[in-house]
C-alpha cells in the first residue's frame, strides 16, 4: 500500500492503482458487465473488505456467499425482478443474516456498511458493482443453500464494466454540496 496526497493535503491509502478517494469518486452502479472474470485473489480481497466491516458491538451479524458459476448466476438473477444484472456478472456476493434477529435495525445498518465496503473495495480494483434486493427467499435459499433460520438480505453483483471503465467522476449527478451539507444547524 502507498500513500498519496488527497484533498486538503490529507493522505489517502491506496490499494493497487486507485486511492480510496478515487474509488469513492469512481464507484457507480454497473449493470452491464464484460465477459472478463474476476480473479480469485481480487474476489478474496473484496470479501476480506466485507469481513472487516464495522458492526454494532462487533456483532458481525453476517455470512457471505460468493457465487461465480455462470449457471448459478443466471438462476440467482430470478430472486428479484430488478436483478437481471446478476446473470451477466462475473461474481455475486450474497449477504446472509439471522432471519429472526431482534436487532433488525442495527443489522440493516451493519449490512449497509458491509455492502459499501464490498463496493468500494471492488471499485478500488476497477471492478464494477450493483446491489439488488431479494424478493423470493425460498428460491434464494434453494439456490444458495443457507439454513432455514437465515435470510438473504442483499446481493451485490461484481464484474468489469462493459463499455466504460470505472474512473473518477468529476461532476456527479448529485445535489449541490452546499444544498446538502449543513454546519452546526440546518
Residue pairs with C-beta under 8 A, 6 or more apart in sequence:
1 13
1 14
1 15
2 13
2 14
3 11
3 12
3 13
3 14
4 11
4 12
4 14
4 19
5 11
5 12
6 12
6 19
6 21
7 21
12 19
12 20
12 21
12 22
13 19
13 20
14 20
14 124
15 45
15 121
15 124
15 125
16 124
16 125
16 126
17 126
18 26
18 123
18 124
18 125
18 126
20 120
20 124
22 124
22 168
23 120
23 121
23 123
23 124
24 120
24 123
25 168
25 169
25 172
26 123
26 166
26 167
26 168
26 169
27 119
27 120
27 122
27 123
27 129
27 166
28 128
28 166
28 169
29 129
29 130
29 131
30 85
30 128
30 129
30 130
30 157
30 159
30 161
30 166
31 84
31 85
31 130
31 157
32 85
32 88
32 161
32 162
32 163
33 85
33 88
33 89
33 90
33 128
33 157
33 159
33 160
33 161
33 162
34 159
34 160
34 161
34 162
36 90
36 159
36 160
37 90
38 68
38 90
38 91
38 127
38 158
38 159
38 160
42 125
42 127
43 66
43 68
43 91
43 158
45 121
45 125
46 93
46 118
46 121
46 122
46 125
46 127
46 158
47 64
47 66
47 93
47 118
48 121
49 117
49 118
49 120
49 121
50 62
50 64
50 93
50 95
50 114
50 117
50 118
50 121
51 60
51 64
52 117
53 110
53 113
53 114
53 116
53 117
54 110
54 113
55 61
55 62
55 110
55 113
55 114
56 103
56 106
56 109
56 110
59 103
59 106
59 110
61 97
61 98
61 101
61 103
61 106
61 107
61 110
61 111
62 95
62 96
62 97
62 110
62 111
62 114
63 96
63 97
63 146
63 150
64 93
64 94
64 95
64 96
64 114
65 93
65 94
65 96
65 144
65 146
66 91
66 92
66 93
67 73
67 76
67 91
67 92
67 93
67 94
67 144
68 90
68 91
72 143
73 86
73 87
73 88
73 89
73 91
73 92
74 87
75 143
76 83
76 86
76 87
76 92
76 94
76 140
76 143
76 144
76 155
77 83
77 84
77 85
77 86
77 87
78 136
78 139
79 134
79 135
79 136
79 137
79 139
79 140
79 143
79 152
79 155
80 132
80 133
80 134
80 135
80 136
80 155
81 135
82 132
82 133
83 132
83 133
83 155
83 157
85 130
85 132
85 157
86 92
86 132
86 155
86 157
88 159
89 157
89 158
89 159
90 127
90 158
90 159
90 160
91 157
91 158
91 159
92 155
92 156
92 157
92 158
93 118
93 155
93 156
93 158
94 134
94 140
94 144
94 146
94 152
94 154
94 155
95 111
95 114
95 115
95 152
95 153
95 154
95 155
95 156
96 144
96 146
96 150
96 151
96 152
96 153
97 107
97 111
97 150
97 151
97 153
98 107
98 149
98 150
98 151
99 148
99 149
99 150
99 151
100 149
101 107
107 153
108 153
111 153
111 154
115 131
115 154
115 156
118 129
118 156
118 158
119 129
119 131
119 156
122 128
122 129
122 158
123 129
123 166
126 160
126 165
126 166
127 158
127 159
127 160
127 166
128 158
128 159
128 160
128 161
128 166
129 156
129 157
129 158
130 156
130 157
131 154
131 155
131 156
132 154
132 155
132 156
132 157
133 154
133 155
134 140
134 151
134 152
134 153
134 154
134 155
137 151
137 152
140 146
140 152
141 148
141 150
141 152
144 152
146 152
174 180
